[in-house]
Amino acid sequence: MSKIIVNSPDAPAPIGPYSQAVKAGNTLYVSGQIPFDQATGEMINENITEETHQVMKNIEAILSEAGMTFNNIVKCSIFIKDMNQFATINEAYGVYFKTNPPARECVEVARLPKDVNVEISCIAVEV
């Protein structure tokens, strides 16, 4: 089985010893994405809705680089700093999965990289 590193210039560059995504066989493992706008070099942190949309845009850029879309995602992991924001995050996240949403979990954590409020990782499969 081959292992291919996937990096999109339209998503944030890794801030440590990891890749944006790794494709092994027909499965793409996307590292946790935070609400950093690669085009402007700014962290999006005005509100949790905009943060969530930016995270999803970053995931979309990586999926696209791998020749995939949100339809290929089979699993997401959502990490948030405040479970009270779950409903708002869920509403923004849901825009990207109109039918047959992937499996997922949502976990409240004490702290996230760069002190963001939301981070999402996913697994996508070529069908």
Salt bridges, closest charged atoms under 4 A:
GLU105 OE1 - LYS75 NZ 2.54
ASP115 OD1 - ARG111 NE 2.60
GLU126 OE2 - LYS23 NZ 2.67
